[in-house]
Structures are given as structure tokens and as C-alpha cells.
Amino acid sequence: MRRVVVTGMGLISPLGNDPADVFDRLLAGESGIRRLPESFNVRLTSRVVAPAAFDGAQRLPAARLRMLDRVSQFALAACAEALADAQLALGDEDPNQIGVSIGTGMGGAQSTDDGYQRVYEQQSDRVAPFSVISAMNNAPASWIGIEHGVRGPNLTYSTACSSSAVAIGEAARRIAHGDVQVMIAGGTEAPLTFGTLKAWEALKTLAQEDVENPAASCKPFARNRTGLVLGEGAAILVLEDAEHARLRGARLHAELAGYGLATDSEHITRPSVDGQARAMALALTSAGLEPSDIGYINAHGTGTQANDMVETAAIKEVFGHAAGGCPISSTKSMHGHLLGAAGALEFIVAILALRSRVVPPTAHLRIRDPECDLDYVAEGARSIEALTAVMSNSFAFGGTNAVLIARRA
């Protein structure tokens, strides 16, 4: 089996579009969560979101934009950043040895929402001619392949909130088994439309606004948590066969050492301790590591009552006596929940923590929940000099649980 390394990382996120800057803001406890404009939230009871500061017109030609939903715009921009970070000139590579693997839960939600508004609200007989190709879930991966002339496997994974973690893990397997030398992998999501927000509101999982400080509305693992905050953006990584990276003199961010995938098959929305625990255990086995080797966990930590209690119990089941000594944080408290893109964003955050030996906090954790009694780094960023391996958890509606482990390359 070939070793898989991370050589490039790119972001479009609620906290900015440069990974180093985003990480610094996370360490400082800054939040990208905002109150919706009054014109938008009149018919919504959950009035906070985590939007990305992004203007596709500044990045892409007008002719292309007409065919691109915001979800694909994010993916193309983050991919360009990741390739630049990797210093990988795809024109010098065999295109058959390069693949794409992208996760998204909602796909082109904006195009879908716009089309429905035209047909049902405005009573129009016409919708935009590119509605189908803008809305389809595989559009982001397809556009990346077209943009960069990629001829290897082009894959799309849609497993709700674990989509991009699955996309990264399966991409790594393609490299490990010798199918390709390079995979462009990650996730993208653009769910901040009125229709999507109303649908999520109906599930009663969205956080209520903190009236004193809207930016603090997502409070994972806190007793007074009220739910998740939807965010948008994309996170893309360049994964390479370690030998390929060595021969071209690439800088290595980390080794993607472990991947675990397990399904609950119990309930469509309620999480399972068993499924989450099995995914973590499989990732540790894949990496050849013991629980005590993991120096930090970026938790799924959505801020819902059920998820945070179940994830706490699952970590205890897998880590045993080591659970209490492992720093854990949910950065969703600051960048919100990017649904299908969350796993990729949080894996990048975990890699940056590994490189810097500093882990970000769980922001806004002031009132402890006795059911969530692990070390959730509530005091602020923490230095960990001995940090050599990190874990990133991504769990999902539907029960698909994916866990990624990175260690020093």
C-alpha cells in the first residue's frame, strides 16, 4: 500500500479564504456567524447563519458564471488555492494519473431554490436553461475536472454532513491502491437559501439566536446549546502518493494516515454511539495507532442536544482511560456547520493544529453540560508540544460516519 500525503490546501469559508488566516482567527476564538438581514429573516425563526465572503464575478468569467451554482464557484476557487499551495503544475503531470473526489450534501441548492421560485411563486413558464447542470450534485467535481483537464476518476459523494470526509478518505484509498498518483479531494456547500433554511428549520435542529451576541449562537457541548448554525464554503486538499510528492520536491503538510467508515443503520436522524465508535476504531486501526497516540480531536460537535452527548459517549467507548486526557474541540462554534463541506474544512483545521502544535478552542462553552464531560478546550487555544497525530470526526444524517487521521509527514 502506498503512503498518502497532503501537499495542498484551499478554503472558502465564513472566516476567510486563506487557511493560515482562518486558523489564526479560530485560535483567537473569532466567529463568522452572523444575524440574517431583516429583509431575509422575516419568515424565519432561526435567524443566524455563517456566510462566506465571496464574489464569483471577481474570480470567474461572466460566461462561465451563468452555468455555475454558488456551490461550484466555491469548489473551483478553493481548488485553485489548493493547487497553488501544492505548487503542482497539472500541465506537467499525466492527466490519467490525477482524479477528483468531491463531497456535497445539498448540491446546487441556490439553482434549485431559484427554479422553484420562478415556477411556483412567480408563475413563470421558463427557468434558467442551465438549471439542471447547475443543480446536479456532481457539477462541482465535473467543473474541476474540466477546468484542469483531469482524466482520472471523477467522483462525487453525498452522505449528508460526512460527504467531504468520505470523499477525502475514498480518494486516499485510490492513491494507496495505486490507481492514481494525485487526487483533488474535499467538499463544497452553499445552502444559505430561503427554501433550504426553512427546510432545516422544520427539522428543529437550528440554533436560536443569542440575542446578546449573535456570533455566539452555536455552543457545542454546552448545557445551554440550542442547535447548529448553517454555514457555506468549500475546502479542497491535494492528496499525493508520497513517492510522487518526494520526487517533485513537494512540501508536505501531513500524512493522511487513517480513515474509518461505518454506518449506523438505526435511524435517519438520530446518531448512534456504536456507529461513531466503530468509525473511530477503524480509523485508528487503519493508521496503526492507539487511542493514546491521538493528541487532538476535531469533533463533529454540531451543538445539537443529541449529537454532542452521543459523540462524547462514543469517544469514551473508543478511547477508554485516554478519553479524559485528549483535547477535543468543535470549531463549528465559530465557522458554523458547512454540511457536506464540513469534514474537509475541519480536517484542514486539524492539520494546521498538527503543524503548529496549537489546537483551537470550543468557543462559547461557558456553561458545562455534565453529560459532555471531556476536555473540550473551553479556555481558549492551547499549545501541545508533543502533538504528532490528530483525528477529525464527521457524522451525518443517514448514519454514515467518517473519521480521518493525520500525522506528521
FINU-340033 format. One line per 10 residues: number of its first residue (from 1); for each residue x, y, z of N, C-alpha, C. Coordinates in steps of 0.02 Angstrom, whole numbers. Atoms other than C-alpha are relative to their C-alpha. Layout:
N
NUM) X Y Z X Y Z X Y Z; ...
//
This chain:
409
1) 42 -60 0 0 0 0 44 63 0; -38 -62 3 63 173 -45 -20 48 56; 14 -52 -49 76 312 84 -31 60 -36; 36 -57 29 -37 463 54 17 63 41; -17 -62 -34 18 641 95 -43 58 -26; 36 -61 18 -67 811 92 51 52 -19; -49 -50 24 28 938 -13 -31 68 -15; 33 -64 14 -103 1073 -44 -66 6 36; 64 -12 -35 -250 1153 48 -27 67 -22; 33 -62 19 -375 1285 -8 -68 5 32
11) 62 -12 -37 -525 1364 77 -41 58 -28; 47 -56 1 -678 1471 51 -43 -11 61; 33 15 -63 -754 1491 223 -30 63 32; 29 -57 -36 -855 1602 341 51 43 37; -52 -37 -36 -691 1655 423 55 24 -47; -50 -23 47 -597 1696 264 20 -55 -49; -17 45 55 -514 1613 116 74 -21 -1; -70 21 -5 -333 1589 172 6 -45 61; -2 47 -56 -302 1434 279 36 25 62; -38 -25 -58 -170 1516 389 -39 54 37
21) 40 -53 -32 -279 1669 421 -61 -28 36; 59 31 -31 -432 1563 455 20 -34 65; -23 35 -60 -333 1459 579 16 49 56; -16 -51 -50 -269 1614 669 -64 27 31; 64 -26 -26 -448 1677 686 -34 -51 45; 27 52 -43 -503 1510 756 36 -2 67; -38 0 -63 -363 1514 884 -20 58 44; 20 -60 -38 -421 1688 934 -73 -4 23; 70 7 -20 -600 1625 957 -47 44 -38; 44 -42 40 -671 1735 820 -54 -41 -34
31) 57 35 30 -839 1690 746 -20 31 -67; 27 -22 64 -903 1700 568 -75 -4 -3; 73 6 -3 -1083 1677 624 -30 70 4; 31 -67 5 -1196 1825 583 -76 -5 3; 73 -5 2 -1376 1880 602 -21 12 -72; 27 -11 67 -1477 1869 442 -26 71 -8; 30 -66 12 -1528 2035 363 -76 -3 13; 71 -3 -15 -1703 2090 414 -43 -20 -60; 40 14 60 -1765 2077 234 -4 -75 -14; -4 71 15 -1717 1893 232 -33 -43 54
41) 19 44 -55 -1768 1832 403 -72 9 26; 67 -14 -23 -1947 1895 418 -40 -64 12; 39 62 -5 -2018 1720 391 40 -58 29; -41 52 -32 -1881 1626 485 2 11 75; -8 -6 -72 -1871 1588 669 73 -11 22; -72 8 -12 -1687 1534 661 36 51 -43; -21 -59 38 -1600 1694 612 75 12 0; -73 -8 4 -1413 1662 616 28 -50 -50; -34 41 50 -1301 1592 479 75 17 1; -72 -13 6 -1115 1582 437 17 6 -75
51) -11 -10 72 -1095 1658 262 74 8 -17; -69 -11 25 -935 1659 159 3 65 -38; -11 -61 38 -869 1824 94 30 -19 -67; -23 26 65 -857 1775 -89 -41 31 -56; 32 -27 59 -895 1858 -255 26 -37 -61; -21 40 57 -889 1737 -400 20 41 -60; -15 -43 58 -885 1880 -526 72 25 1; -70 -22 -6 -712 1927 -461 49 -57 -15; -43 58 9 -647 1751 -488 -9 -36 -66; 17 41 58 -733 1682 -642 -30 43 -55
61) 29 -38 55 -781 1745 -816 -76 -3 -1; 74 -5 -1 -962 1800 -841 -33 -57 -38; 30 54 40 -995 1668 -974 -2 -65 40; -2 61 -42 -944 1531 -852 -49 5 58; 43 -8 -59 -1041 1603 -706 -72 -19 -14; 70 15 15 -1207 1580 -796 -15 -75 8; 10 72 -6 -1181 1392 -786 17 -27 69; -26 23 -65 -1114 1385 -608 -44 22 58; 30 -15 -64 -1212 1374 -449 56 23 47; -49 -23 -50 -1128 1454 -298 42 -58 27
71) -36 58 -27 -1080 1279 -240 60 -18 -45; -55 15 46 -973 1253 -397 51 57 -1; -46 -57 -4 -899 1428 -387 47 -9 60; -42 12 -59 -838 1389 -211 52 -54 -15; -44 56 12 -763 1224 -268 58 19 -46; -53 -21 47 -668 1299 -415 50 47 33; -45 -47 -33 -598 1440 -309 44 -34 51; -40 35 -51 -543 1327 -166 50 -48 -33; -46 44 37 -467 1204 -291 60 39 -26; -55 -41 26 -364 1342 -372 49 17 56
81) -43 -16 -57 -299 1391 -200 41 -61 22; -34 61 -22 -256 1211 -156 56 -19 -48; -52 16 50 -161 1181 -319 58 49 4; -53 -49 -8 -65 1343 -296 41 -14 62; -35 17 -62 -22 1293 -118 45 -61 -9; -39 60 13 39 1124 -180 56 11 -50; -48 -15 54 141 1208 -318 2 -57 -51; 7 56 46 76 1071 -431 -25 26 -68; 18 -20 68 76 1114 -617 -30 -61 -35; 32 59 28 -52 993 -685 18 -12 -72
91) -20 9 69 6 1025 -862 62 -42 -8; -61 41 2 168 936 -818 -13 -72 22; 16 66 -26 77 783 -750 -39 -41 -51; 41 44 41 -3 632 -833 -73 8 23; 69 -13 -22 -189 680 -830 -37 -64 20; 32 63 -18 -237 496 -818 17 -22 71; -21 17 -68 -147 488 -650 -25 50 51; 29 -50 -45 -250 630 -574 -75 -9 2; 72 8 -8 -426 613 -504 -30 54 43; 38 -49 -39 -560 717 -420 -50 -38 43
101) 48 31 -46 -665 669 -268 -29 54 45; 31 -56 -34 -789 796 -200 -63 -23 35; 61 14 -38 -923 786 -67 -45 61 4; 50 -53 -10 -1082 890 -58 -65 -31 22; 63 28 -23 -1242 862 36 -60 27 -38; 58 -33 30 -1360 987 -47 9 14 -74; -12 -17 70 -1278 1014 -218 -18 72 -15; 16 -69 21 -1339 1167 -313 -65 25 30; 62 -20 -34 -1466 1223 -184 -27 67 -25; 23 -66 23 -1471 1401 -248 -36 -6 -67
111) 33 9 65 -1513 1347 -426 -67 -34 7; 64 34 -12 -1647 1229 -362 -51 47 30; 45 -47 -33 -1722 1362 -250 -25 53 -49; 19 -50 49 -1720 1492 -389 -50 -27 -50; 45 31 48 -1805 1373 -509 -70 -9 28; 65 10 -32 -1943 1330 -387 -36 67 10; 31 -65 -9 -1973 1514 -350 -30 26 -66; 25 -23 65 -1991 1552 -535 -65 -36 -19; 56 40 22 -2112 1410 -566 -61 8 45; 57 2 -47 -2218 1413 -408 -20 69 26
121) 16 -65 -30 -2205 1590 -338 -14 52 -54; 8 -50 52 -2185 1693 -496 -42 -24 -58; 44 29 51 -2292 1576 -603 32 4 -70; -35 -4 64 -2160 1578 -740 -2 -68 -35; -3 61 39 -2161 1451 -881 71 -18 -20; -70 12 19 -1973 1464 -900 45 2 61; -53 -3 -51 -1825 1426 -789 66 9 -37; -66 -10 31 -1641 1460 -821 20 -62 -39; -16 58 42 -1578 1348 -963 52 -47 30; -52 42 -30 -1433 1285 -857 -20 -26 69
131) 24 19 -67 -1541 1241 -706 23 -71 20; -17 69 -17 -1509 1054 -714 74 -8 13; -72 10 -8 -1321 1061 -739 28 42 57; -22 -40 -58 -1306 1196 -606 -17 -34 65; 25 28 -62 -1405 1100 -477 27 -70 15; -18 70 -12 -1339 923 -501 61 -5 47; -51 6 -52 -1230 860 -359 70 -10 -26; -67 12 26 -1086 808 -470 28 59 -40; -25 -57 37 -1069 980 -550 67 27 26; -65 -27 -24 -928 1042 -434 59 -43 -21
141) -54 45 20 -820 888 -466 11 2 -75; -6 -1 73 -858 892 -651 34 64 -25; -32 -62 20 -810 1075 -668 74 3 18; -72 4 -17 -646 1045 -576 37 -42 -51; -32 42 50 -607 905 -697 8 35 -67; -2 -37 63 -649 1013 -848 51 55 3; -45 -57 -7 -554 1163 -783 73 -20 -4; -70 19 -7 -394 1065 -753 20 -60 -44; -17 54 46 -402 929 -886 15 -66 33; -11 61 -38 -411 788 -761 -33 -59 -35
151) 26 58 38 -433 616 -843 -8 -62 44; 9 57 -45 -430 500 -692 -71 -3 26; 67 7 -27 -580 453 -585 -28 67 23; 34 -61 -21 -705 593 -557 -61 -21 41; 48 29 -46 -811 553 -404 -36 53 41; 39 -43 -44 -949 636 -304 -32 -43 54; 29 35 -57 -1003 580 -131 -51 45 34; 52 -38 -34 -1165 636 -50 -27 -41 58; 20 37 -61 -1180 566 127 -16 51 55; 18 -53 -46 -1251 723 208 62 32 31
161) -53 -39 -32 -1134 800 337 69 -33 0; -65 34 5 -996 671 313 26 -3 -72; -16 7 72 -988 694 123 73 12 -17; -69 -16 21 -818 778 109 51 -43 36; -46 46 -34 -736 667 240 3 -66 -37; 2 61 41 -794 516 139 39 11 -65; -34 -14 63 -732 599 -21 76 -1 9; -73 -1 -13 -559 626 56 25 -71 15; -21 67 -17 -549 452 130 1 -47 -59; 3 43 60 -602 366 -31 53 20 -51
171) -54 -23 45 -481 474 -131 67 -28 23; -63 27 -27 -340 419 -16 7 -73 -18; -3 71 18 -386 238 -49 19 -10 -73; -18 4 71 -372 268 -237 76 4 -9; -73 -8 4 -194 326 -212 35 -59 34; -32 54 -37 -150 194 -82 2 -65 -40; 4 62 40 -205 56 -201 34 6 -68; -37 -7 61 -104 127 -345 -40 18 -61; 41 -18 58 -248 183 -455 24 65 -33; -23 -65 24 -182 362 -471 55 25 46
181) -53 -30 -40 -41 471 -406 -24 61 39; 25 -62 -30 -141 628 -363 -76 0 1; 73 -10 -3 -319 662 -304 -13 70 28; 26 -64 -25 -402 832 -286 -64 -18 38; 53 26 -41 -519 798 -140 -24 51 51; 27 -45 -51 -635 891 -23 -75 6 -6; 72 -9 1 -808 965 -15 -20 72 -10; 26 -67 12 -918 1114 -55 -74 0 17; 70 -6 -19 -1086 1177 6 -21 73 -2; 28 -67 3 -1195 1330 -25 -75 -3 16
191) 70 13 -18 -1357 1301 72 -39 60 26; 32 -57 -32 -1398 1478 127 -52 33 -46; 57 -26 38 -1559 1499 27 -61 -3 46; 60 -2 -42 -1731 1537 98 -32 -68 6; 32 65 -1 -1803 1369 49 38 -51 41; -41 47 -37 -1657 1271 121 -3 15 75; 4 -19 -71 -1660 1369 284 -67 -20 30; 66 20 -26 -1848 1339 302 -3 -76 10; 1 72 -6 -1822 1153 272 38 -23 62; -39 18 -60 -1686 1142 405 -35 24 63
201) 38 -26 -58 -1792 1248 522 -54 -51 20; 53 48 -14 -1930 1118 507 26 -61 38; -29 56 -36 -1811 985 574 12 16 74; -11 -24 -68 -1793 1089 734 70 -16 26; -70 10 -19 -1604 1070 734 41 65 -2; -38 -62 6 -1555 1251 700 1 38 66; -9 -38 -62 -1487 1359 841 -44 62 2; 34 -64 -10 -1587 1501 912 52 54 10; -47 -56 -4 -1504 1670 904 15 18 73; -20 -28 -64 -1406 1725 1056 -11 76 -6
211) 20 -70 10 -1487 1895 1074 53 49 24; -53 -44 -24 -1341 1969 1170 59 1 -47; -58 6 44 -1211 1907 1046 -16 -52 -54; 18 48 52 -1274 1827 883 58 -45 -22; -58 39 21 -1096 1770 842 12 -60 45; -10 54 -48 -1103 1656 995 -59 -47 2; 63 39 -1 -1264 1567 944 12 -76 -2; -14 72 3 -1181 1397 915 45 -17 59; -36 15 -62 -1124 1321 1081 8 -75 10; -9 73 -7 -1065 1141 1057 22 -20 70
221) -17 32 -64 -1055 1035 1215 -20 42 61; 23 -41 -56 -1130 1174 1322 -70 -21 21; 66 20 -25 -1282 1142 1431 -55 43 -32; 50 -45 30 -1370 1292 1351 3 1 -76; -2 4 73 -1339 1238 1171 -71 -9 -27; 67 4 29 -1489 1254 1056 -1 -30 -70; -1 30 66 -1430 1180 891 58 25 -42; -54 -16 46 -1321 1205 738 -15 64 -38; 6 -59 43 -1290 1357 629 25 -19 -69; -20 18 68 -1286 1328 441 52 50 -27
231) -52 -41 33 -1131 1391 350 10 -21 -71; -13 15 70 -1066 1391 173 75 6 -14; -70 -5 19 -899 1370 85 24 -64 -31; -32 60 29 -778 1242 16 69 -9 30; -68 17 -23 -619 1154 69 26 -55 -44; -30 48 48 -506 1063 -54 71 -15 21; -68 22 -14 -348 963 -23 29 -34 -62; -37 38 50 -217 897 -143 33 -58 37; -29 61 -29 -175 717 -96 46 -31 -52; -49 31 47 -23 631 -171 29 -64 29
241) -43 55 -17 68 468 -171 65 29 28; -57 -30 -34 212 504 -51 62 -1 -44; -60 3 42 344 447 -176 -5 51 -57; 10 -51 52 270 557 -313 15 69 28; -13 -64 -31 275 704 -194 74 10 14; -72 -5 -15 455 665 -144 40 16 -63; -37 -9 62 515 656 -324 -6 70 -28; 7 -68 26 445 827 -366 19 53 52; -23 -47 -51 510 904 -205 -55 39 34; 58 -34 -29 338 947 -135 8 10 75
251) 6 -11 -73 311 1023 37 -57 -43 25; 51 44 -28 213 903 146 -33 33 61; 36 -26 -58 78 968 262 -9 -54 53; 12 55 -46 43 798 339 -7 -65 -40; 18 64 30 18 614 304 -72 -17 19; 67 24 -14 -161 554 287 8 -73 19; -22 66 -25 -131 403 396 -57 -49 12; 55 46 -17 -303 334 439 -67 25 -24; 68 -15 24 -482 326 376 -45 -55 24; 49 49 -23 -630 241 457 -69 19 -25
261) 67 -11 27 -804 223 382 -47 -53 28; 48 47 -29 -952 145 473 -69 31 -2; 68 -24 6 -1140 158 459 -42 -23 59; 44 16 -56 -1270 164 599 -53 -51 -20; 58 39 23 -1417 90 501 -50 -11 57; 48 4 -55 -1527 129 650 -57 51 -7; 50 -53 3 -1617 296 623 25 52 -50; -21 -46 54 -1617 426 484 31 65 28; -28 -62 -27 -1577 573 600 34 -10 68; -28 9 -67 -1535 505 774 68 -34 -3
271) -67 30 3 -1348 470 797 6 -61 45; -12 63 -35 -1279 306 863 70 -2 30; -66 8 -32 -1138 280 988 40 -54 -36; -35 57 31 -1096 114 906 29 19 -68; -25 -17 66 -1081 183 729 58 49 3; -54 -49 -6 -974 331 780 63 -33 29; -56 34 -31 -864 222 890 36 -46 -50; -31 45 48 -836 95 752 41 38 -52; -37 -40 48 -783 232 630 67 23 29; -62 -21 -32 -655 299 754 48 -59 9
281) -43 59 -10 -590 124 794 31 -23 -66; -26 20 66 -573 82 609 54 48 -24; -51 -49 20 -476 243 578 65 -12 37; -60 15 -39 -356 202 719 36 -63 -26; -29 62 28 -330 26 651 34 14 -67; -27 -17 65 -303 95 477 67 36 6; -62 -39 -11 -169 214 544 53 -39 39; -47 37 -42 -88 82 654 16 37 64; -10 -40 -60 -112 194 805 -45 -24 57; 40 11 -60 -176 176 983 -36 65 17
291) 34 -61 -21 -302 298 1058 46 50 34; -46 -45 -36 -163 369 1167 47 37 -46; -43 -34 48 -68 419 1009 -33 63 -28; 36 -57 26 -203 545 961 5 58 49; -10 -58 -44 -160 716 1032 -53 53 -5; 54 -50 8 -313 812 972 -54 -30 -45; 57 20 41 -488 776 904 -38 62 -19; 48 -50 22 -583 899 797 -67 -35 -5; 63 36 -6 -756 842 847 -51 21 -53; 56 -19 44 -911 837 739 -39 56 34
301) 23 -54 -43 -987 940 881 -47 51 -30; 45 -46 36 -1139 1016 797 -34 51 45; 37 -44 -44 -1216 1096 950 -73 -22 11; 66 28 -14 -1374 989 947 5 -42 64; 0 38 -62 -1426 901 1107 23 -72 -11; -15 71 10 -1417 725 1036 71 -12 -23; -66 13 27 -1257 737 935 55 6 53; -56 -13 -45 -1147 810 1071 4 -53 56; -1 53 -51 -1199 681 1202 24 -66 -29; -19 64 31 -1181 535 1082 74 0 -19
311) -71 -2 18 -1011 592 1018 44 -6 61; -38 7 -63 -948 611 1196 3 -73 21; 2 70 -20 -1004 435 1236 41 -44 -47; -37 40 49 -927 366 1075 75 8 10; -71 -11 -13 -758 446 1112 22 -39 62; -16 37 -61 -762 371 1287 5 -75 -14; 0 72 15 -802 199 1216 65 -21 -36; -60 17 39 -654 202 1095 64 15 38; -62 -22 -30 -525 296 1196 9 -25 72; -6 28 -66 -562 219 1365 31 49 50
321) -32 -42 -50 -449 288 1502 35 60 -31; -34 -56 33 -364 401 1372 -47 56 -20; 49 -49 23 -526 494 1333 5 66 38; -1 -61 -40 -512 617 1476 61 43 -10; -62 -38 9 -336 669 1430 11 26 -70; -8 -21 69 -366 705 1246 -36 65 -13; 34 -64 17 -402 887 1197 -46 -9 -60; 51 6 51 -559 899 1092 -31 69 -10; 37 -63 10 -641 1050 1011 -46 -6 -61; 45 -7 58 -784 1091 894 8 71 -27
331) -8 -66 31 -737 1233 778 -63 23 -36; 65 -22 25 -917 1235 714 -27 57 42; 21 -56 -42 -941 1354 860 18 67 -30; -23 -62 30 -852 1483 751 -14 5 -75; 12 -3 73 -871 1435 567 -67 -29 -20; 65 29 17 -1042 1354 579 8 -69 -30; 1 68 27 -1092 1189 502 -7 4 -76; -1 -3 73 -1044 1178 317 -28 -63 -32; 32 61 27 -1142 1015 297 50 -43 -38; -43 44 38 -1059 918 156 72 22 -5
341) -69 -25 2 -904 1029 161 33 1 68; -26 -7 -68 -883 1022 350 61 -44 13; -54 46 -14 -771 869 356 67 23 -29; -62 -23 32 -644 941 233 28 62 35; -22 -60 -36 -638 1110 320 31 -19 67; -24 19 -67 -616 1029 490 62 -43 -3; -62 38 8 -483 909 426 58 47 -13; -52 -50 10 -384 1058 363 17 35 66; -12 -31 -66 -405 1140 534 42 -47 44; -38 48 -39 -342 980 616 73 -5 -23
351) -69 2 26 -190 975 501 39 63 20; -33 -62 -21 -150 1157 540 17 -2 75; -14 9 -71 -162 1116 725 61 -46 9; -57 47 -2 -42 970 697 65 36 -17; -61 -34 22 83 1080 606 24 52 50; -19 -56 -45 78 1224 730 8 -22 73; 1 25 -69 61 1116 887 -43 44 46; 48 -40 -38 -81 1230 942 -70 -21 -23; 67 22 18 -263 1174 949 -51 55 15; 50 -53 -10 -414 1290 931 -50 -19 54
361) 48 14 -54 -546 1306 1067 -69 -19 -26; 72 1 12 -729 1264 1075 -26 66 27; 21 -67 -21 -793 1442 1079 -68 -3 34; 65 -11 -32 -939 1499 1188 -21 -56 48; 15 53 -47 -926 1349 1304 10 27 71; -3 -32 -66 -966 1438 1467 -37 -41 53; 40 39 -48 -1097 1326 1548 8 -74 -18; -16 69 16 -1037 1146 1553 -61 -46 6; 51 52 -3 -1155 1002 1515 31 -60 36; -29 57 -35 -1123 862 1641 2 -63 -41
371) -1 58 45 -1162 737 1502 57 5 -51; -55 -11 47 -1020 811 1398 61 21 42; -48 -14 -52 -879 797 1522 73 -14 -19; -69 9 22 -722 778 1416 36 67 -5; -41 -61 3 -583 906 1387 -14 36 -65; 21 -34 61 -667 1021 1262 33 68 -11; -42 -59 12 -533 1158 1265 -42 64 3; 45 -57 -8 -651 1289 1333 36 65 17; -34 -59 -25 -518 1407 1397 32 43 -54; -34 -35 54 -451 1462 1227 52 -46 -32
381) -50 40 35 -314 1400 1110 51 -29 48; -47 34 -45 -193 1276 1188 59 -28 -39; -62 28 30 -13 1232 1144 9 -71 23; -14 70 -15 30 1047 1135 64 -19 -36; -66 10 33 215 1022 1100 8 -71 -27; -10 70 20 202 833 1086 -51 -24 -51; 53 19 47 65 836 953 29 -34 -62; -26 37 57 104 702 824 -55 -30 -44; 55 29 39 -67 637 767 -66 31 22; 64 -32 -14 -242 713 755 -56 -38 -36
391) 59 33 27 -417 648 720 -53 52 -16; 56 -43 18 -563 731 632 -62 -43 -11; 62 40 2 -740 663 657 -53 35 -44; 55 -26 41 -881 684 531 -56 -52 0; 57 44 -5 -1051 607 565 -59 32 -37; 50 -27 47 -1213 627 469 -69 -28 10; 67 27 10 -1400 611 449 6 -58 -50; -6 60 41 -1425 441 370 47 -50 30; -42 46 -39 -1293 367 485 67 -17 -30; -67 13 27 -1135 374 378 52 39 39
401) -50 -29 -43 -990 406 496 69 -8 -30; -66 2 30 -818 451 429 50 35 46; -52 -27 -44 -658 483 528 66 -1 -38; -66 -7 33 -491 545 461 53 12 53; -57 -10 -44 -322 539 548 59 25 -40; -62 -26 31 -170 643 502 56 -5 51; -59 -2 -43 6 627 572 55 35 -36; -56 -37 30 168 716 544 30 -40 -57; -26 35 59 237 675 372 73 -16 10
//
